[in-house]
Amino acid sequence: MTETETVKRSEKPAPDGRVQVRRRLPRISEVRELLQFRAPVLDPVRRRLESALTIEDLRRIGRRTTPRAVFDYVDGAADAEVTASRNLQAFRDAVFVPENLNPVVDPDLSTELLGERIAFPLVFAPTGYTRMMHHEGEAAVARVAQRRNLPYALSTVGTTTIEDVREAAPEGKNWFQLYLTNNRRLNNELVDRALEAGCRTVLLTIDTAVGGRRLKDVRNGLTIPPSLTLKTFLDMSRFPYWWINKLTTEPIDFASVRDFPGTSADVAALLFDPGLDYDDLVWLRKKWPHNLLVKGIQNPDDARRVTELGADGVVVSNHGGRQLDRTPATLDILPAVREAVGPDATVLLDSGIRHGQDIIAAVANGADAVMIGRAYLYGLMAGGEAGVERAVEILLSEYRRGLQLLGLDATSKIAPRHVSLHANTPEGTPIR
Ligand SMILES: Cc1cc2nc3c(=O)[nH]c(=O)nc-3n(C[C@H](O)[C@H](O)[C@H](O)COP(=O)(O)O)c2cc1C
């Protein structure tokens, strides 16, 4: 029955012109239909995670459940955090253009990346110190990635070894992120171990000539080695579960370089090598027999040069705004990078992905897939492995809905005309 029909049948104008509503006895069955309460969820972690509908919700929960200094380490960025906010703004400014009346019953979200089919265009980015965010750490992320058929890149400064990640996710698409150091022996050893552990993709990160200055970490004393302020320490003591978990599991260290002599400060100093140059890339290209992507590309010329030197592709990334501040949003430079490397090279993008539609915006503008860092770390802080799972669930459902509302029944149908960028509009500036 339509709304107008309902009005016609139940409402008759009274002699004074006022509409009189015809009433009937209430039926209990109708009330029952309206009042369908959800069964209470007793497990507090599950309850928190179920209440999260967006990545921003997971971020808020993570902030409540994790010591402030740890949350700041994840959430913060370099200097005035201009790049970090540009990254987010670029995605907000993207303009989506739907094509309706296309059947989109069950869209095919999958895509091919480096010769393998994955569930949708998403990769877990490498993040250091992951067991500090939550004791389940890298192994939890790798397990979720394996279950969801998505690649996971372990960081050189991860707190779990390559071998332990393989044990946690033996069928996973496990990648390794490499920081090349000025120590040849260590470089050789890391590459050999990645190969031995079955990794088929290495990411060489090139945007860390020196560490970015993350002021929140300096203020909190979360440096290497730590020099906590009293305030940070007192705040940390408000999180007994975090402490118990930290103190009753393996000590947090740079697991992959554990055997290397020296303090953690010595190792950290070694890992950021300001002398890195193109010869190192050439060396790695000769040594590594499988897929090699260069991560930290921020302009088309560098992208062209590294692919000419044999890299299979690039990751357009500003490290989530954690290194050089005031650089462009990655989304803004993506189309030029794609044009520079041509259609055959692999192009990934990260920095600022917080919503499934961000993934569509990146794919429409030349990316084969995106990587997420904080989006899954917020989930990890909010609820360990289940929180990472929730982050993927959120992004996946936003991605699916985004495709359907755009009128697209497959990832392969995403095209530049579906998402225009502020940077490309006549009134937009080339770089935000
Ligand atoms: C806490 C944290 C640690 C990170 N550690 C590394 C790392 O060890 N190696 C690396 O190449 N990138 C590292 N990154 C950068 C990520 O790989 C990725 O480029 C970035 O997080 C993307 O931005 P998003 O967090 O906005 O998604 C780290 C990022 C975060 C947030």
The ligand as an SDF file (V2000), in Angstrom:
LIG
                    3D

 31 33  0  0  0  0  0  0  0  0999 V2000
   53.4260    3.3010   13.2850 C   0  0  0  0  0  0  0  0  0  0  0  0
   53.9580    3.2440   11.8820 C   0  0  0  0  0  0  0  0  0  0  0  0
   55.1500    2.5780   11.6300 C   0  0  0  0  0  0  0  0  0  0  0  0
   55.6460    2.5170   10.3130 C   0  0  0  0  0  0  0  0  0  0  0  0
   56.7950    1.8140   10.0670 N   0  0  0  0  0  0  0  0  0  0  0  0
   57.2310    1.6690    8.7900 C   0  0  0  0  0  0  0  0  0  0  0  0
   58.3570    0.8530    8.4920 C   0  0  0  0  0  0  0  0  0  0  0  0
   58.9490    0.2490    9.3610 O   0  0  0  0  0  0  0  0  0  0  0  0
   58.7530    0.7670    7.1850 N   0  0  0  0  0  0  0  0  0  0  0  0
   58.1000    1.4240    6.1720 C   0  0  0  0  0  0  0  0  0  0  0  0
   58.4980    1.3160    5.0110 O   0  0  0  0  0  0  0  0  0  0  0  0
   57.0140    2.1800    6.4360 N   0  0  0  0  0  0  0  0  0  0  0  0
   56.5610    2.3140    7.7100 C   0  0  0  0  0  0  0  0  0  0  0  0
   55.4500    3.0570    7.9690 N   0  0  0  0  0  0  0  0  0  0  0  0
   54.7430    3.6880    6.8550 C   0  0  0  0  0  0  0  0  0  0  0  0
   53.6720    2.7420    6.3030 C   0  0  0  0  0  0  0  0  0  0  0  0
   54.2500    1.6530    5.6670 O   0  0  0  0  0  0  0  0  0  0  0  0
   52.7610    3.4710    5.3050 C   0  0  0  0  0  0  0  0  0  0  0  0
   53.5480    4.0560    4.3150 O   0  0  0  0  0  0  0  0  0  0  0  0
   51.9020    4.5440    5.9630 C   0  0  0  0  0  0  0  0  0  0  0  0
   51.4480    4.0990    7.2080 O   0  0  0  0  0  0  0  0  0  0  0  0
   50.7310    4.8750    5.0760 C   0  0  0  0  0  0  0  0  0  0  0  0
   49.9580    5.8840    5.6160 O   0  0  0  0  0  0  0  0  0  0  0  0
   48.6270    5.6400    6.4740 P   0  0  0  0  0  0  0  0  0  0  0  0
   49.1000    5.2760    7.8540 O   0  0  0  0  0  0  0  0  0  0  0  0
   47.9490    6.9550    6.4330 O   0  0  0  0  0  0  0  0  0  0  0  0
   47.8760    4.5030    5.8420 O   0  0  0  0  0  0  0  0  0  0  0  0
   54.9400    3.1460    9.2680 C   0  0  0  0  0  0  0  0  0  0  0  0
   53.7480    3.8020    9.5410 C   0  0  0  0  0  0  0  0  0  0  0  0
   53.2450    3.8490   10.8270 C   0  0  0  0  0  0  0  0  0  0  0  0
   51.9290    4.5460   11.0710 C   0  0  0  0  0  0  0  0  0  0  0  0
  1  2  1  0
  2  3  1  0
  2 30  2  0
  3  4  2  0
  4  5  1  0
  4 28  1  0
  5  6  2  0
  6  7  1  0
  6 13  1  0
  7  8  2  0
  7  9  1  0
  9 10  1  0
 10 11  2  0
 10 12  1  0
 12 13  2  0
 13 14  1  0
 14 15  1  0
 14 28  1  0
 15 16  1  0
 16 17  1  0
 16 18  1  0
 18 19  1  0
 18 20  1  0
 20 21  1  0
 20 22  1  0
 22 23  1  0
 23 24  1  0
 24 25  2  0
 24 26  1  0
 24 27  1  0
 28 29  2  0
 29 30  1  0
 30 31  1  0
M  END
$$$$
